[in-house]
Amino acid sequence: MILQIVVWLSSILCSAQVFSRPVTCQLQRSRVEKSRGLLHTMGGHFPAECCLGDVVAIAAPTAAFRSNGTKRNAGVERAVYHTLTSIDFLFGNDTVPVSWDGRTVEDFQNIVYRQIDESKCVSSRPDFKDRRRLLGLYFDRLASVLQEKEFSACAWEVVRRELLQTLKFILNNTLGHLFWARRRRNFH
């Protein structure tokens, strides 16, 4: 009987702690870092068999991640959130190269989806029209590369390389504008 009461009280205390925690809506730097790391390791080096015609340079939409000078910039948060949702969309068609590590691809997709799911309220924050246009053009171009090259391994490597650069830029340049980890870690 005493054991049952102790278990019951413990469950009430645990529930109280869970429900009393404030719900925060913010992007988690550690998940963006983990996503970039998985994206980096899933494919390896740019394949030598990809001809020069497969190498496409697409300008990253760095202006979409510029701060307006405020401590908490909703536009920067929305740009990062939109980037993650666009990455999720690109990877949603299950046409990634078979040469990529399937488990790493799956882990990458899960972390990106989890970050999106847990920070949905970021999508309702203001200051985003021009940023959305810049990001839309960028991700439309990446999707076009995949479609034009029929989702070939080389096309996916171009997309992966571009996304690595974009995530690197986000991690190295948005630190002061988002409420994620305060320590700076440069990604090369």
C-alpha positions in Angstrom: 0.0 0.0 0.0 2.8 2.5 0.9 4.6 1.6 -2.3 1.4 2.3 -4.3 1.1 5.7 -2.6 4.7 6.5 -3.3 4.4 5.5 -7.0 1.1 7.6 -7.2 2.8 10.7 -5.6 5.8 10.3 -7.9 3.6 10.2 -11.0 1.8 13.3 -9.8 5.1 15.1 -9.2 6.5 14.1 -12.6 3.3 15.2 -14.3 3.4 18.5 -12.5 6.9 19.1 -13.6 6.1 18.2 -17.2 3.0 20.4 -17.4 4.6 23.3 -15.4 7.5 23.7 -17.8 7.1 26.8 -20.0 6.6 25.9 -23.6 9.2 27.7 -25.7 9.2 28.1 -29.4 12.7 28.5 -30.7 15.0 26.8 -33.1 17.6 24.6 -31.6 21.1 25.2 -32.7 22.2 21.7 -31.7 19.7 20.2 -34.1 20.7 22.4 -37.0 24.4 21.4 -36.2 23.4 17.7 -36.1 21.5 18.1 -39.4 24.5 19.6 -41.0 26.8 16.9 -39.7 24.5 14.2 -41.0 24.2 15.9 -44.3 27.9 16.1 -44.5 28.6 12.4 -43.7 25.7 10.8 -45.7 27.4 11.1 -49.1 31.1 11.7 -48.9 33.2 13.6 -51.5 31.7 15.0 -54.7 31.9 12.0 -57.0 34.6 12.0 -59.7 32.2 10.5 -62.2 30.1 13.6 -62.2 31.1 15.6 -65.2 31.6 19.4 -65.2 28.2 19.9 -66.7 26.7 18.5 -63.4 28.5 21.1 -61.3 26.0 23.9 -60.8 26.7 27.0 -58.7 23.6 28.4 -57.0 24.0 31.5 -55.0 22.9 30.9 -51.4 20.2 33.3 -50.2 22.4 34.9 -47.5 20.3 38.1 -47.6 17.4 36.1 -46.2 19.3 35.6 -43.0 20.3 39.2 -42.4 19.3 40.8 -39.1 17.3 44.0 -38.8 19.5 44.9 -35.8 17.1 43.8 -33.1 18.2 41.3 -30.5 15.5 38.8 -31.5 14.9 38.9 -35.2 11.7 37.1 -36.1 12.6 37.3 -39.8 15.8 35.5 -39.3 14.0 32.8 -37.3 11.4 32.4 -40.1 14.1 32.2 -42.7 15.8 29.4 -40.9 12.4 27.7 -40.3 11.5 28.1 -44.0 14.9 26.7 -44.9 14.3 23.6 -42.8 10.8 23.1 -44.3 12.2 23.4 -47.8 14.9 20.9 -47.0 12.3 18.5 -45.7 10.3 19.0 -48.9 13.4 18.3 -51.1 14.2 15.1 -49.2 10.5 14.0 -49.1 10.5 12.3 -52.4 12.8 9.4 -51.4 14.9 9.7 -54.5 18.3 10.1 -52.8 21.2 8.2 -54.2 21.5 4.6 -53.1 25.2 5.2 -52.6 24.3 7.5 -49.6 24.1 5.8 -46.2 20.4 5.1 -45.8 20.5 5.2 -42.0 22.2 8.6 -42.0 19.7 9.9 -44.5 16.8 8.7 -42.3 18.4 10.3 -39.2 18.8 13.5 -41.1 15.2 13.6 -42.2 14.0 12.8 -38.7 16.0 15.6 -37.1 14.9 18.1 -39.7 11.3 17.1 -39.3 11.5 17.2 -35.5 13.0 20.7 -35.5 10.2 21.8 -37.8 7.5 20.2 -35.7 8.8 21.6 -32.4 9.2 25.2 -33.7 6.0 25.6 -35.8 5.1 28.8 -34.0 8.1 30.4 -35.6 6.2 30.3 -38.9 3.6 32.8 -37.6 6.2 35.5 -36.7 6.3 38.7 -38.8 8.9 40.2 -41.2 9.2 37.6 -43.9 7.9 38.5 -47.3 11.2 39.4 -49.0 13.0 36.6 -47.2 10.4 34.0 -48.3 10.8 35.2 -51.9 14.7 34.8 -51.8 14.4 31.4 -50.2 11.7 30.3 -52.6 13.9 31.2 -55.6 16.8 29.3 -54.1 14.9 26.1 -53.3 13.0 26.2 -56.6 16.5 26.3 -58.3 17.6 23.3 -56.2 14.4 21.4 -57.1 14.9 22.3 -60.8 18.5 20.9 -60.7 17.1 17.6 -59.3 14.3 17.4 -61.9 16.4 18.5 -64.9 19.0 15.8 -64.0 16.3 13.3 -63.2 17.3 13.0 -59.6 20.7 11.6 -60.5 23.4 11.0 -57.9 25.3 14.0 -59.3 22.3 16.2 -59.0 21.8 15.2 -55.4 25.5 15.9 -54.7 25.0 19.4 -56.1 22.0 19.9 -53.8 23.8 18.4 -50.8 26.8 20.7 -51.3 24.6 23.7 -51.6 22.6 22.8 -48.5 25.8 22.3 -46.5 26.9 25.8 -47.4 23.6 27.3 -46.5 23.5 25.5 -43.1 27.1 26.5 -42.5 26.1 30.2 -43.2 23.2 29.9 -40.9 25.2 28.4 -38.1 28.1 30.9 -38.5 26.1 34.1 -39.1 22.7 34.0 -37.3 24.0 33.3 -33.7 23.5 36.8 -32.4 19.9 37.0 -33.8 18.4 33.8 -32.5 17.9 32.5 -29.0 19.9 29.4 -29.4 23.2 28.3 -27.8 25.4 31.3 -26.9 28.7 29.7 -27.7 30.0 30.2 -31.2 31.2 27.3 -33.2 32.5 27.9 -36.7 31.8 25.3 -39.4 34.4 25.0 -42.2 
